[in-house]
Amino acid sequence: MKKGFTLLELLGVIALLGLLMIISYPIIVGQIEKKQKEVDSARLELIYSGVESYIKEHPEEYPYRVGNSYCIPLDTVVNANKIAIDVSDVTQQGVQVNMGSNYNFVYRLVEKCSENTSH
């Protein structure tokens, strides 16, 4: 009596495993991309929350008036301990903040802040 698997049986198992990989790969990649977008969105929310807290604690520097617009460098917010991210990642980046009615802030991440001027 022989022990072991035949070549045909081994090829069949390999083919089934390959088929399972082909079917599951796009699903796994899609889930990874979805989770990465969720992480990026959560990171932006934390940054915007830290910037809003910084603005509210510095009203003399960033007075609230409807229509005012400021660009706040992220390293300023990090150094004020409002957000905890690696400063080397954000040395040039900033957040453009536009002030609307009822303390409605509109945020946009920008590559570089020129000056903190109001409009």
N, C-alpha and C positions, 0 to 999 in steps of 0.2 A: 504494500500500500504506500503510495506517494503522499508526502506532506507538502503543503505550500499551494500557491496560486499559479494558475496558468498565465501565459503571456496575454491571452485574450481577456481574461478577467482583470488583470492589472491595467490594461489599456482602457477597458470599460470604466473602471473606477476613475482613472485619470481624466477621461473624457467627461464624466459626470461632474467632477470637481471643476474642470475648465468651464463647463456650461454654467454651473452655479456662480463662478467668478464673473463671467460675462453678464449674467443677469443682475448680480448684486452690486457690481462696481459703480454704475451710474447712480444707484440709490445711495450708496455710501458717500460718494463724492458730493452729491446734492445736499445731503445732510451736513457734511462738513462745511460747505459753502454757506448754507443757511445759518449755522451756528456762528460762523465767522462774522457774518453781517450783524447778527444779534450782539456779538461782543463789541464790534465797532460802534454800533448804535448806543450801547450802554456806556462805552468810553466817552463818546461825544456828550451824552447826557451829564456825565460826571464833570466833564470839562466845563460845560455851559453852566452847571450849577455852581461850580467853584468861581467862575467869572462873575456870575450874578451876585454871589455873596461878597466878592471883592468890591464890586461896584457899590453895593449898598453900604459897605463899611467905609468907603472913601467918597462921600457925597461932595466934598469940597473939590476933589479932583475930577469927578465925573458927575456933575449936577444933573438931576433928572429933569428933563424938559422934553415934551413930545417933539419928535423930529431930530433930536440930538443923535449923533452917530460917533462912536469911539472905536478905536482899534487898540486892544489891550494885548501886549505881548504875553505869551503863555509863561515865559520864564518869570515874569513879574508875579503872576498868580501862584506859580509853584513856590517861589521864594517867600510868599506871604502865607505859605502852608494851607492854601485853599484846595489844592489838588496835589496828589502824590504820583508824579510820573518822572521818568528820567529826564533831567533838564537837557542833556545832550541831544535828545530827540526833538526838542522844541525851541532851540535857540533862536531860530528865525521866524517861527510860526506865531500867529496871534489869532485873536477872535474879534471879528467885526461885530459890534453891538449897535443895533438901531433901536431907539426907544420909541414905543408907541403909547397909546393911551392906557390908563389903568395899570401902570407898571408892566406893560406887555413888552418884553424884550424879544427881539428877533436876532438870532445868532448865526454867524457864518464863520467857519474855520478858514483862515487865509494863510498863504505861504509866508507873507512878510508884512509886518506893520511898519508904516512909514512914520506917522506921528499920531499922538493921542489928541486929536483936535476935534472940536465939536462943530457941527454944521447947523 
